[in-house]
Amino acid sequence: MADIITKQRIFCKQLNLSVLYSVCEKYRLKLHAVRLFLRIVRAERSAHLPLLGRLSERFDSRYFLLANSWGMAVLLLYVPHIGSVVQVYIVQVLLGLFGAMQKHGEKVLIANFTDSGERGKKIGNYHFWTAVFSAAAIMLGGFLADFFTVQMIFYASSILYFLSGLMMMKTG
């Protein structure tokens, strides 16, 4: 079950990153600004990882994944209503935080649910499916952007994140 939730979460994140280009186009941000946007999200995510590492000793990794799911669900409802470049940067900070929660929670979950004898195989499988679903989501995001409004794609992704959180609670 955790494997399905992980794949769904990665799919949603990549789908939204491809659609974020449309948001950047809305504010007429140049390609270099879009690249800067994605770099800031990655840097922000990295900045949170040491704190999450310390907190993971106290809290179950599922709490990180649950906070990521529901935080992203709420954030994606807000993204279509961004009204300024300052709000874009605030969203970047939150994307970085939620991305760090996802990345850290998934890695701890993999470590906890694998034995040392099969860990390499499971991690390799995880990375393979992460790449497959990421590529599929990026292609699907571009395809859907041609047929649906950006708002609809963000709202649908929000629902998927919310459902992912519910599934995470059931696996308790």
C-alpha positions, -999 to +999 in steps of 0.1 A: +000+000+000+028+024+009+043+017-026+011+028-043+009+059-022+045+068-030+039+064-068+007+084-067+025+112-048+054+113-072+031+113-101+011+143-087+043+163-079+057+159-114+023+166-130+022+198-110+057+208-119+049+206-156+018+227-151+037+253-130+053+264-163+018+277-172+017+297-140+051+312-147+038+321-182+009+338-166+033+363-150+054+364-181+084+350-164+112+341-188+126+306-191+156+315-168+131+327-142+113+293-144+146+275-140+154+298-110+119+289-096+127+252-097+162+257-083+148+277-054+123+249-047+151+223-046+173+245-024+144+252-001+137+214+001+174+208+010+174+234+037+146+215+056+162+180+054+185+183+085+156+194+107+134+166+094+162+142+100+163+152+137+125+151+139+123+116+124+137+102+156+106+114+174+079+110+148+069+082+125+077+088+088+040+084+079+034+117+097+057+135+073+040+119+043+006+128+057+016+164+063+030+165+027-002+150+013-026+174+030-003+204+028+001+199-009-037+194-013-043+228+003-015+245-015-026+233-049-061+247-043-044+281-038-019+280-067-045+289-095-054+321-075-018+334-071-020+372-078+016+383-075+052+373-079+057+375-041+030+348-037+049+327-063+079+328-040+059+320-009+045+290-028+081+280-036+091+279+000+061+258+009+068+234-021+103+231-008+090+222+027+065+197+015+090+182-010+114+177+019+088+160+040+079+137+011+115+128+002+125+122+038+094+103+047+097+080+017+134+072+023+127+064+060+097+043+050+118+023+026+145+017+052+120+006+078+101-018+055+131-036+040+155-061+053+192-057+047+193-087+023+167-072+000+172-035+006+192-029-026+167-046-048+138-026-032+156+007-034+164+000-071+128-008-077+117+024-060+141+045-081+129+028-113+092+034-106+099+069-094+115+077-128+088+060-148+059+078-130+078+111-131+082+109-168+046+098-173+033+127-152+053+153-170+040+140-203+005+138-190+007+173-175+017+187-209-011+167-226-038+178-201-027+214-203-039+214-239-074+201-231-082+214-196-077+246-177-047+249-155-071+254-125-088+221-132-055+203-133-044+218-100-078+210-084-076+173-096-041+170-083-053+184-050-079+157-048-053+130-055-031+144-027-060+144-003-069+108-012-033+098-008-034+113+027-066+093+035-049+061+022-019+068+044-042+071+075-058+038+067-024+020+065-017+034+100 
